[in-house]
Amino acid sequence: MQDFRLRQVTLGGRRHKLAGHAEDSFLRLAGQHRRGMEELAAVAAAAMPTPGVVVDVGANLGLSALVLAPLASRLLLVEAAPRTAQALRRTLDANGLQAELAEVALGAAPGSLAFHQAAHSAGSHLMSEATLGAAALAVVTVPVMTLDALVAEYALPRVDFIKIDVEGHETEVLDGARHTLARWQPVVMLEFNAWVLQCNRAANPRQVLEDWLSRFPVAHALRGKAPPLRLGRETLLGFLHDHLVRRGCADELVLSQDDAWVARFRR
């Protein structure tokens, strides 16, 4: 196993150990992700009043696993970057977490694709002809599955909550999860980032957002201490302006069949 460092992090009042390489800025800046991880845990808890089956797509070094594991009856982690997946296994071992790890990328169809394995692990992502600056990026080839196939392979009895953070390829994950989404109707929390959508996929952020809203009856954006913002035709323009101008192109969205989770949401 490669040489990893362990860093202590505190989440939800609990101390944990996070593994990663010294040059990994996600490891060095782990403390700055605390609020985001605690929001993730709060949404998952609201989506699942009792422990449920959770799929974490883009698990990275394991910060999200640390907060999701106590809420899950089964936790399936998905991480495509080989080096990051090794660090993630070390994080699981160091904290005694019970979770399953699939070292694959998720997409709309099975196969294999080029993958940029960044030294800054949070920036790792699938690549395509549209990827900006692709010629200068370090590339490995990774296997690709659909989420539907992964759920079947691991014989998950159901899926209650899905977290997706895959640097602009969220739509492809949703495309490969149509059966899972239709059958189990899980709450989905994913990153909406106009910057990576344009750089990694040459995708129009407005069109991506409108597509996601067409797939789910209800969508909310997290807004810190304020109540979650319900997204719709009347709020879309203001949300996009805020996203691009004030929020640095970084938003967490919650897509669901209804807004029942909002009443249970406690930060």
N, C-alpha and C positions, 0 to 999 in steps of 0.2 A: 504494500500500500504506500502511496506517496506520502511525503512529509507534510503533515497538517499541523496547524496551530489550533488550540482550544481557547476560546474567549468566553468569559462569563457574561451572561446577559440576564436582565431581570424583566419578566413579562407577567403582567397580572399579579404582581407581588411575589412571584416565584422566581427563584434563581435557576438558570439552566446553563448548559455549555453548548457553544456553537463552534463547529469545526470549519476550517477553511484554510486557504493558503495566505501567507503573510501579505502578498501583493493584491489580494482580493479586496477591493474597496467596499464590497457588500459586507465583508467580515469586519473591516475596520470601522465602518459607519453603522454597524448593527444597531446601536442605541438610537439612531435617528429614525429607525423603522418601528420603534416601539408603539407609537400611537396607531400606526396603520395595522400592526398585528393585533392590537387590542380591539380595534374596530372590526377586523376580520372575525375574531372570536365572538364579539358581541352579535354580529349578523348571523353567524353559524348557530349560536345558542338560540337566537330568536327564530331561526328557520327550523330548528329541531328541538322542540320542548323536551324530548327525551333523547338519549344518545342515539345517533343515527349513523348511516353509512356515508362516508365523505370521500370525495375524490379531489386531490390537490394537484392540478395540472400546472407544471412549472414550479416545483417545490423548492428549487434552488438549494441553499445550504441547510435549510430546515427550520428557519424561524417560524414559518407558517405551520409546520408540523408540530412545533412545540406548543402552540396555542390551540390547535385543532384536536390533538390527540386526546385530551381529557374529555372532549365532547363527543367522541366517536366510538361506536361499537366496532366499526372497522374503518381503517384509514388506509387508502390506497394513494401513494405518492407517485407522481410521474415526473421524471427529470431526464432530459435528452442528452445534456452535456456530460460526456464520460467522466471528466475530472471532477465536475461539480457533484455528480452522483456518488463518487467515492467519498467526498467530503460529507455529503448528506448521510451516507451509511455510518460514518464516524459520529455524526451528531446524534443519530438514533441510538447507537451503542452507548455513547457517553451519558445519555439521559435515561437509558433503560426503556425506550419507547417501543411499543408494539405497533408496527406499521409495515405494510407491504410496499415494495419499491419496484416500479417498472421503469427500466432504463430505455425508454423509447421517446420519440416525438409523437404527438397526436396531430392528425390532419384530416382532410376530407376523404382520403383514400389510402389504402396500404401501399407500402413500397419502401423506398429509401431516398433520402434527400441530403443535399449539402447543408452543413450546419456550421455556423461561426461559433467556435468555442473561445469566448473572450476571457482574458485574464481577469477582467472585472466581470465576475460570473453573472451578474444581473443583466449584462448586455448580450449574453449569448442568445442566438436566435437562428431559426431556419433561414435559408437563403433561397433566392430566386434570381432570375435575370433582372428583376426590377430593383434588387438591393443596391442602394447607393454606396459607392466606394468598395464594391465587392472584391475587386482585384487585389486590394491591400489587406484583406481579412484572412486570418488563419482559419482553415476549413478542415472539417472531418466529415465523414459520411455516417449518418445515423439511420436506424430503422424507423419507419413510420407506421403507426396503426391508427385505426379510428377508435374513438372512445367507446362506441358501441361494441367493437370487437374486444376491447380491453375488459369491459364489464363482463362480457361472456367468458373470457379466458380466466378471469379471477373468480368467476361464479359468485358475483356479488348478488345478494338476495334482493337488493333494491338500491337506489341511489337517492339520498335525501338532500345533499348539498354538494355543489361543485364550485371550486375556486379555480380561476384561470388567469394566469399571468405569463404570457408567451411572446412578449415583445412585438405585438402587431399581428400575430397569426391567430387571434382569438376566433375570428370568423370561421377559419378552417376547422378549428376544434368543434365549434357548434355544428358545422356541416356534417362532421363525422359522428355526431351524437344525437341524430334525429330520433332514433328509436328510444334511446335512454330518456331523452327529454319528453317524448310523447307518453311513454309508459309510466314513468315515475314522477314526472313534473317536479323535479328538484328546484330549489332556489339556486340561482347561479350568481356568483360574485366575480366580476372580472375587471381588468384594467382597460380603461379607454384612454389612449395616449395618441394624440394627433401627430406628434413628432415621429414616433416609431412607425405609425401607419404609413406615413408618407415616405420615410427613409427605407423601411424594410419591405414594403409592399407596393409603393407608389399608389396607395389607396386614398380616395377622397374621404376625409374623416366624417363629413356630414352624411355621405351616402352609407358609410359603415354604420353610423349611429342609427340612421333611419331603417336600415336593414335589421339591426338588432331589435329595434322597437316593434318592427312588424312581426317578429317571431314570438314575442312575449306580450301578454296582455298588460303587464304592469312593469314599470321600470323606475328606479330611484337612483339618485346620486347622493353619496354620503357628503354631509356638510358639517362635520365636526360637532360642535355643541348645538348647532341648529338642527331641527328635524330633517330627516332625509327629504330631498327635493324630488317631488313627483315629476317625471319627464313626460312630455306630451307635446302636441302641436303648439299649445300656447306658451310653453316654457322652453322650447327647443332653441330658439334664437338667443335668448338670454343665457342659457346654459353654454352654448357654443362660444359666445363672446367671452364669458367668464373663464371657460376652459382655456381658450387661446391666449387671452390677454392677462389674466390675473392668476391663474393656477398653474402656469408653467406646463401646460399640456399633460397634466396628470390628474386623473379622476378615477375613483372606484365606483362602479355601477352595480346595482343589484337588480337582476332580472327574475321575474317570478310570475306565477299564475294569478296571484291576488296580493293584496297588501296586508295580509294577516300578520306577517312577520314584523311589520312596522310597530304595531301596538305592543309587541313583546320586546322590542329593541331597547336595551339598556346599555348605555356606554360604559 
